[in-house]
Amino acid sequence: MEYLEQYIKGVWVIKPNRFGDARGYFSEVFKKEEFQAHVGPVEFVQDNESFSSHGVLRGLHFQRGEFSQAKLVRVSRGAVLDVAVDLRGGSPTYGRHVAVELTAHEGTQLFIPRGFAHGFVVLSDEAQFQYKVDNVYAPHSEATLRFDDPELHIDWCIPQDQMLLSPKDKCGMSLKDVKPFKMS
């Protein structure tokens, strides 16, 4: 696998090798020892999956405090624009984001460390999105950063009138109202 750290420290694009022939392909998508040699120690405790149609935007979600989550995300069907926003207090890239198109065709993954808000929008007709997390879901610690906050300058690649959002994603808080994560 190829590991490419992004301009925001701790965020990694991971490109698995694919070995193909007339039947299709084989690919290792996670190898703990190799992952930790590049990214560092992360103990994933849960795998999640969502299925969404074109224009669905999920995010920008994060969990606070001891329930913060690191995520390793990928798309197994379709294509999404995946976005991670740095909310780490004292970070030189606080409030900035990484946006990466993830497709099933390429198999590219994105690792997002703790201290980030995360979201994605579906660019294809439908998408199956899979992710590993290093902490369990804790509804009482969850928060949503507003996807269209003008301070974030995120180009979601589709017009807002084509987006489908949940009620909580429509009314997320602005960046100026988010308390930065305390990082050790």
N, C-alpha and C positions, 0 to 999 in steps of 0.2 A: 504494500500500500504506500501511497505517497501522502505525506503529511505536510500541509502548507499553513503555517501560522499567518493569520491575517494582520492588518495594521493595528487592530485592537488586540492587545496582548491577551493571550489565553483562549482566543477564538481560533479554531482550526478547521480548514477544509481538508477532508480526507477522501482520497480517490483510490478505491479498491482496484486491484488488478482483476481483469476478467479474462478467462481462458475459454475461447469459443470454437465451435466447429458447426457443421451443418445441423446439429441437433439443438443448438442454443449455446449457453455459456455456463460456467461455474465461477463463483467468486466468494472469497472470504470477506465478510463484511465487518467482523469484529474478532480481534485476537488480543486478549487481555494483556499479555506480556508485551507485545509490540505497541499497543495503544499506550500503555503506561510508560514505556521507554521514550515516547515522543511527547505525550501530553502531560504525564504525571499520574500520581495515584488517584484513581476514581473507582469507587465500588458501586456499580449499578445494582439496584435492588428491584427494579420493575421495568417491564416492557409494555408500551402502550401503542395503540393503533387508532387512527381515525380515518373515516372515509367522507369525502366532501365533493360537491359539484362545483362547476366553474363559478368563480367569483366569490366563493366562501372565503371570508377572512376570519381567522381565529387568532385573537391576540389584541394587544400585546400583553401577555400574562406573566406574572411572577409571583413567587411566594416569599414572604418575609422571614427574617430571623432564622431560627434553627431549622425551619422547613424549606429554606432556599433549595433550589434544585439545579444541578448540572444536567445537561441533556446532550445526547448523541442522536441526531435526527437524520432521517433519510426518507425517500419516496420509493415505494415499490410498484406504484402504478401512477402514470401521469406526470405532471410537473407543477411545482409551486415556486413562488418567490419566498424565501425564508429570511427572516429579519431578526437580528439580535441587537438590543439596545443596552449599552453599558450604563449601569446604575450604581457602580461601585464608588463609594465616597473616596475622594482623594485621587481617583484615576485621572490621568491626563486626557483620557478620551471619554470622560463622563458625558452622557447625553448624546454621544455619537453612536452610529450603528454600522453593522455589516449586513449587507443584503446579497444573498447568493441564490441563483436559480438551481434548484435541485430537481433532477429528472430521473425517472426509472430507467430510461435509456442509458444514461451515463453512470448511474449508481453513486454519484458523489454524495458525501455526508457532511454534516456540519456539527462540530462540537462547540457547545455553549457552556461556559463555566458558571458557577454560582455568581449571583450578583447582576444578572441580566434579565431584562424583559424579553420575551420571545413571542413571535407570531409568524403566520404565513398566510398567503393568499393563493388560491388555486388558479393556475393559468390554463390548464387543460380542461377538457370536458368534465373530467372527474379525476380525483387523486386519492390514493391510499398512502397515508403518512404514518411512519413508524418511528418510535423514539424510545430510547432507554433513559431512565432517570436514576439519580443517585439518592433520592429521598422520596418518601411516599407523599401522595396528594393530601394536603391539609386545607380544607375549604376555609377554615377560620383565619388562615394566614395568606390567602390568595388576594391579589390585587390586579387591576388592569390599568395599563398605561394607554392613553388615548392614541389610537392608530393614526389619526390625522392631525396630531399636535403640530402646529407650524414650526415649532422649535426643532423638531426632529428631522425635517426635510426628507421624509421617506417618499420615494417614488415607487408606488405599489404596482406599477406597470399596467394597471387596468383602471378605467374611469370609476370614480366613486359611485356613480349611479348604477354600475353593474355589480357592485359588491353586496354580498349577503352577510349580515352580521347578527350575532345574538344581541339581546337587549343589554347585557353587561358589557359587551365589546363596543357598543354604540356610546356608552356613557363612561368610558374610562377617565382617569384623572390626567391632568396635564403634567408635564415634566416638572414644572416649577412647584407642584404640590406633592411630588414624590420625595420621601425621605431617603437619602442615599444609603446604600448598604454599607455597614461597617465591615471592613475586610481586615483579616489578620495578616 
